[in-house]
């Protein structure tokens, strides 16, 4: 996308404030207290308040199908949730059982907090040639995801979650493949994951990252059959190895935040950034450094 086209596309996005603005959160080793600490830190970040959380699974770590403790943490902190059911492998029946149990246990307290329900995350990407080449693990095809979406719709019918939009999260290049047209038709929303930092087949320096991301987003919108497209994962690392022409640094992460996050927030695109804290990871995308609870002073300014 040329610069002039990019500016025209971003300007044409909805101009209302974003309904949902949050982070992605993993589940491994996390209990309710840890989730509450994260959610409170995110809400109190200096310069920008994040009040939503995207989850990848409904299941509490270490259990078979107990609902994830992020749910009571969200209720206690007033944090909205993009619920996720892991759809690759053979655990979906447990995910569905956890969803039903969560509705039974939390019901009317949970319903108003649910931004949406994502059935799967990058499942189709993992079985594409790129995903296989990168050893991304077990995935699932679009027909499987469609079946699971149908099961989720049945599970929430007549419950406090009955009005929640149900969709799927995948990479932009999955959504633009016409083989996903039937799946798109079954979704209420499309979640798109896009990281110019990792797009090494393109000129992916920070100078090109803004145009690359919004091009990824725009082609997803073009393929979406009019369905809303939510930004479910993106970010730029503050430290770690270079990836093609992309250099991980605090300055580059701030530039990317200004170019992508600030525009998305201003234009009303539901956005879940990657990530609040990922201490010890390489590359590290964390907006805050080490500490428990997470610090509320970000590594770079979040002012737009």
C-alpha positions, 0 to 999 in steps of 0.5 A: 500500500502506498503512503497516500493509500495508507493514509486514506485507508486509516482515515476511512476507519470508524471514528468512534472511540475503541470499545475494547482496548486490552492485552493478550494473557497466557494461562500457564501457572496463573491463578486468580490473584495473578490475573487480578494483579495483571488486570489492575496494572493494565488499568493503571498504566501511566499514560493509557488505561487498558481494560480488556483481556484476550484469553486463549483458553477457557481452562484453568491451568493444571485442570481438565475442564475447570473454568479459567480463573481469569473470569472471576479476576475480570469480574472483580476488576471490571475487565472485559474479556475476549474469551478463547477456546483452544481449537487445535488438538483433541481438547475442544470438548474440555474447552466447551465443558469449561465454557458451559461451567463458566456460564453456570457459575458466573452467569449474569456477572460474566455476560456483560463483560464478554466482548466476544468469543474466539473459537481458536487462534491461528489454527489454520495458519499452523497447517499452512506451508509457512506454519509447517515450515516454522514448526508451529505445531498442531492446527485445524482446518476451516471445516473443523473451526466451523463445526466448533463455532456451531457448538459454541453457538448452541452452548451459549443459546438462551444464556447470559452470553447469547448475545456475544459475537462468535468468531475466529482469530488467524493470521492476515494471510489465512483470511485472504485465502478464498478457501476461508470464505465459508468460515468467514460467513460463519463468523460474527467477527474476524480477529487478525494477528499481524507482526511486521517484525516477523514478516521477513519475506518483505522489507520489514524495517521499522520504517516500513512497519506502519504501512505493512501492518495497515496493508495486512489489516486492509486486505483482511477487511477486503476479505471479511464479507463486511464482518468487523475485523478486530486486531487481536495480536500485534506489537514490536519487541523492545529487546531481542534478536533482529528479524530480517530488517526488523530491529528490536529496540525500545525506540522502534517499539515506541514508533510502532505503538504510535503508528499502529496502536494510536491509530487503532485506538483513535479510529475505534478498532477493537485492539488487544496488544501483545503484551503487558509483560513477558519477563525473560522472553526473547524477543520481549514485547512487554510494555512493562519490565519485571515485577509482581505485580507488574509495574504501572510505569511503561518502558516507553510512553503510551501517550498518543 
